[in-house]
């Protein structure tokens, strides 16, 4: 951008920092070095943008949950995290040789998008961002506009369309196209979720088999070291027992979960304009509802998988016939325990993942690399796995027939603690964490990276 001024990478970073600081000072109405929510709302009104954008930006950029303002460092961190996205958007507009956006460039961009490329519209768009009246738009002016957009909005719509709508007050996304965009988002999320979960489940299945065998033993059972010595007896074939229902269940369940999560978050994000509603609450609700939907699809496959892993049946057909001998109810054994594990797991995991990413980006003051994102996904998965191990033990016991049919969860907990001691509720916690950490890296981070690629 602005090639007459920028001849090196150092020039670019100096330019963006100066422009960012100037924008921060412009919004800081009382010049106390802090941005309040009201400051952001005024900036939105000045640019004819919805006020709920201010709340969404504020919630994402503030350093702690209880923070009442943003410092320059907080604003700079949010700016650096989104720099590459904003630069790609600007370069996609079709610039003049100077790297600036002139009236003719704006008209060409509108024509490319099939929007009314009139002189009046181009002039309105230039005036909207060119507050100094120079007759052209620089990268600094465009990035100020992009900075105020919620991340979900900025990455799901063409920047030219957003700019056109704000400048001319003409709504391009009519209900039909909005529905199409939502359907497209759901399909992309489902495919990315299914790919990430199916791949990771197949890769980590042997550890899942070991975890299931440890948890299904009633009584004290062998220690972990003694149990590991039995691996040669189990053999490679035994370690991969139940892999087909495991992959089918994980891919379909996670696909439904991620699609539901993305659509719910997109539809409810305007609620962040309300005083007590935050983006993290919307994410938590979306994750919980998505997990409820996805788990309902996954449970029958999970029952088949665990019966095969523990050696109760030789193949999936035999297991299916035995389980459904007295009706299909057996396919949903352990539903309550599964939901009590899955919903907290994904809510804890997702919220932890988002917060770790936010903290890491603030510390680095720039966008995270793919490997850093994957590492944070693994950490989030391990934390969520440890926290939900008791529910996982209850689910395994129910699905492998170790508890009476229809037995209440609290009764199962009492029986386990009475006969085996409280530590039995954490049976298999080590293999579960070792299994879930890379699974979390591939699920949380892999899903995000797969969605970006699409």
Buried (B, 14 or more C-beta within 10 A) or exposed (E): BBEEBBEEEEEBBEBBEEBBBEBBEEBBEEEEEBBBBEBBBBBBEEBEBBEBBBBBBBBBBBBEEEBEBBBBEBBBBBBBBBBEBBBEBBEEBBBEEBBBBBBEBBBBBBEBEEBEBEEEBBBBBBEBBBEEEEEBBBBBBBBBBBBBBBBBBBBBBBBBBBBBBBBBEEEBBEEEEEEEBBEEBBEBBBBBBBBBBBBBBBEBBBBBBBBBBBBBBBEEBEEEEEBEEEBEEBEEEBBBBBBBBBBBBBBBBBBBBBBBBBBBBBEBBBBBBEEEBBBBBBBBBBBBBBBBBBBBBBBBBBBBBBBBBBEBBEEBEEBBEEBEEEEEEBBBBBBBBBBBBBBBBBBBBBBBBBBBBBBBBBEBEBBBEEEBBBBBBBBBBBBBBBBBBBBBBBBBBBBBBBBEEEBEBEEBBEBBEEEBEEEBBBBBBBBBBBBBBBBBBBBBBBBBBBBEEE
